[in-house]
Amino acid sequence: MTEITDEYMQAQRALTRGYTVVLLKAADGYGRPGADAVVWEHGRRNFRLRAEGLLSIVCPVADDSDLCGVGIFNATVERTRELMEDDPGVRAGVFTYEVHPVRGFPGDALPGDG
């Protein structure tokens, strides 16, 4: 394993900046008739937010819990709440959400194939 010194850790910590994490959860409308179309439009909106640089990472959750997704926004908590209140799934009662301020390292990314 690579050795990580205290000095390295301190230098790296200084590079972090604020982001906002959203935990997307199923609401009462999840799974009801018509919800699939709403979820599709929610996904379309996520693609638009990604293209605009506001939604840096989006991870749908693929288990049987009420957690439906995790997103990391390149926006303040306040701006992220505004964006989420305008989400078609939230407006339709398909999803509810939690917003949390976090710190992360700019440039971090999920590994890809290849």
Disulfide bonds with the S-S distance in Angstrom:
none
